[in-house]
């Protein structure tokens, strides 16, 4: 599991303040700030999703 938070490029949304609050409440779940408009961290997001899928596939294979 991970949380991707969009609109990291928008200063008027008070992104940094809200992101900090979310990090405190995430209970260890990785949180990735992204900006779809600017492309910020999209490559990292895709890589992380692939890693999570690969891990879940490996778990499934062990159960067979």
C-alpha positions, -999 to 999 in steps of 0.1 A, spaced: 0 0 0 11 36 -6 -6 70 -8 0 93 -38 -9 129 -31 -15 150 -62 -14 188 -66 21 191 -51 27 221 -74 -2 242 -61 9 266 -34 -26 280 -28 -38 245 -16 -15 248 14 0 215 1 30 214 24 10 219 56 -16 193 46 11 169 34 29 171 68 -3 164 87 -10 134 65 25 120 70 20 121 108 -12 101 104 -2 76 78 10 49 103 41 40 83 24 39 49 47 54 23 34 88 10 45 102 -23 38 138 -33 31 141 -70 21 167 -96 4 152 -126 5 186 -143 43 191 -138 52 154 -139 68 156 -105 75 121 -91 54 103 -117 83 80 -126 89 72 -89 51 65 -86 52 41 -115 83 24 -102 68 21 -67 35 6 -81 55 -19 -101 75 -29 -70 43 -34 -50 27 -55 -78 59 -76 -80 59 -82 -43 22 -92 -43 28 -116 -72 57 -132 -53 35 -137 -23 9 -153 -44 34 -176 -60 46 -188 -25 10 -197 -16 7 -220 -47 
